[in-house]
Amino acid sequence: MSNFLSKENFEKMGEYIYRKSGIYLEYDKHFDKISKYIDERSSKLGFDNFRKYFFKLRFEDKDSSEFQELMNAVTVNETYFFREKNQFEVLVDHVLHEIDKTKRAGEPIRILSAPCSTGEEPYSIILHIIEEGEIVEKRDIEVIGIDIDSTVIEKAKKSEYSQRSIHAIPKNILSQWFEKKKFSYKLSEDLIGTVDFQVANIFDKSEMRKLGKFDVIFSRNMLIYFDDASRKEVAMNFYDMLNPNGFILLGHAEYMSRIVSVFKAKKVGDTLIYQK
Ligand SMILES: C[S@@+](CC[C@H](N)C(=O)[O-])C[C@H]1O[C@@H](n2cnc3c(N)ncnc32)[C@H](O)[C@@H]1O
């Protein structure tokens, strides 16, 4: 049980986290995790009450490092290679060809993985694109991965994965592109650096603008942590970030048609995708 965190203070924290990141915390589900974090963090900072910690977080955090610590603690980073694999297949069998038709010679195709967590999703995109081959021969394909959590981005850059992370990769692809270490699988040096990883908050419009425009956005298994208003805001940010006719792919429990009506829903096989 927390030394510092009352229900009222949990609500203050929840409101602050929601406003800054869109992540919606519920008392019954998240109180223990947040109160443990605040106890540990406050004691590390030498604070003896919640008020001092909360003051620092809001008013004495010019470089956002305290906010970053908090984000690293509250996010859920679950991911693995080839998760919801049908979407990567639709990307290479359908989406890339559709985009290719609308592009001038020499123009690159830009794909955003937002959020990318520890990198399994954008590297799954790369692994599928390599296998496809045809479009890669004629165009540059840029893949950018962003996440609000700086610890996952550091891990993504190291590109060393657990058994759990790689369990769904077919054996031939695993042996071709990963080096087996004692307790992990290291991505081949040929692939490290093919994804541009950056720490960024999806709600931060200026950070999003700096990333430029995209042809495809993968945004899987993040919107489920947001409430309706935040989902709407993110969906409209994505709309602005997509080139005309660009595509968006969501997680299997996420439906754009329940969020905004500005995208056309398309079914390719059993997979739902959305187009600007
Ligand atoms: C469950 S993971 C999903 C990873 C991957 N897309 C997948 O489906 O396997 C959710 C990620 O969303 C990130 N996240 C949460 N809020 C965010 C925000 N406001 N901006 C950017 N990333 C955010 C978390 O840090 C976490 O790594």
The ligand as an SDF file (V2000), in Angstrom:
LIG
                    3D

 27 29  0  0  0  0  0  0  0  0999 V2000
    1.1600   -2.6890  -26.4360 C   0  0  0  0  0  0  0  0  0  0  0  0
    2.4160   -1.7320  -27.1980 S   0  0  0  0  0  0  0  0  0  0  0  0
    2.0470   -2.0090  -28.9040 C   0  0  0  0  0  0  0  0  0  0  0  0
    3.3050   -2.2330  -29.7460 C   0  0  0  0  0  0  0  0  0  0  0  0
    3.0470   -2.6790  -31.1950 C   0  0  0  0  0  0  0  0  0  0  0  0
    2.3650   -1.6610  -31.9490 N   0  0  0  0  0  0  0  0  0  0  0  0
    2.2740   -3.9640  -31.2420 C   0  0  0  0  0  0  0  0  0  0  0  0
    1.0720   -3.9510  -31.5660 O   0  0  0  0  0  0  0  0  0  0  0  0
    2.8400   -5.0270  -30.9760 O   0  0  0  0  0  0  0  0  0  0  0  0
    1.7730   -0.0920  -26.8660 C   0  0  0  0  0  0  0  0  0  0  0  0
    2.8520    1.0060  -26.9090 C   0  0  0  0  0  0  0  0  0  0  0  0
    2.1920    2.2900  -26.9780 O   0  0  0  0  0  0  0  0  0  0  0  0
    3.0990    3.2380  -26.4550 C   0  0  0  0  0  0  0  0  0  0  0  0
    2.3830    4.4990  -26.1960 N   0  0  0  0  0  0  0  0  0  0  0  0
    1.4050    4.7280  -25.2660 C   0  0  0  0  0  0  0  0  0  0  0  0
    1.0130    6.0160  -25.3130 N   0  0  0  0  0  0  0  0  0  0  0  0
    1.7390    6.6200  -26.3060 C   0  0  0  0  0  0  0  0  0  0  0  0
    1.7700    7.9460  -26.8380 C   0  0  0  0  0  0  0  0  0  0  0  0
    0.9950    8.9120  -26.3360 N   0  0  0  0  0  0  0  0  0  0  0  0
    2.6400    8.2210  -27.8490 N   0  0  0  0  0  0  0  0  0  0  0  0
    3.4470    7.2360  -28.3540 C   0  0  0  0  0  0  0  0  0  0  0  0
    3.4640    5.9610  -27.8800 N   0  0  0  0  0  0  0  0  0  0  0  0
    2.6040    5.6570  -26.8790 C   0  0  0  0  0  0  0  0  0  0  0  0
    3.6130    2.5260  -25.2090 C   0  0  0  0  0  0  0  0  0  0  0  0
    4.8080    3.0690  -24.7260 O   0  0  0  0  0  0  0  0  0  0  0  0
    3.7530    1.0730  -25.6960 C   0  0  0  0  0  0  0  0  0  0  0  0
    5.0860    0.7640  -26.0330 O   0  0  0  0  0  0  0  0  0  0  0  0
  1  2  1  0
  2  3  1  0
  2 10  1  0
  3  4  1  0
  4  5  1  0
  5  6  1  0
  5  7  1  0
  7  8  2  0
  7  9  1  0
 10 11  1  0
 11 12  1  0
 11 26  1  0
 12 13  1  0
 13 14  1  0
 13 24  1  0
 14 15  1  0
 14 23  1  0
 15 16  2  0
 16 17  1  0
 17 18  1  0
 17 23  2  0
 18 19  1  0
 18 20  2  0
 20 21  1  0
 21 22  2  0
 22 23  1  0
 24 25  1  0
 24 26  1  0
 26 27  1  0
M  CHG  2   2   1   9  -1
M  END
$$$$
